[in-house]
């Protein structure tokens, strides 16, 4: 499960860096998207059990 989270975070980081580059808001967008992705992964994980 941790590997899935790690891959998702890396993919989100790549897309944010690709789209926003060195913008001042890139880190904020990355943090929000990562939090949403981790929340959804945890919801899916508990729904499967």
N, C-alpha and C positions, 0 to 999 in steps of 0.2 A: 504494500500500500504506500509506503514511504517513497518507493521508486516512482510510482505513478504521480504522486504529488510533486516530486522533484522534476520529472519530465514536463509536467504542466507548467510549473513555475518557469522553467527554462524557455519553453516555447512562448509564454507570455512575455518574458523579458526580451526575447529576440524581436517579437513583433512591435513592442513598444519602442525599443531602440531603433528599429527600422523606420517606423512611422514618424516618431518625434525627434529622433536623434539626440542632440545635446540640449534640447529644450529644458527649461526650468521645471516644466510640469511632468517630465517623463517619469521621474521617481514616484510622484503622487499617483499617476495613472497606473503604474506598475503595482504599487501597493494596493490600490483599490481592486484591480483586476485579480491579483493574487488572492486577496481575501475572499472575493466572490467565488473563485474557482475552488479554493480549499473548502469553503462552506458547502458548495454543491457536491464535491466529492464525499464529504462526510455525510451529507444527507443521503446520497445514493448508497453509501456503504451501510448505513444503519437500516435503510429500507430493504436491502437484500437479505439481511439477517433475519 
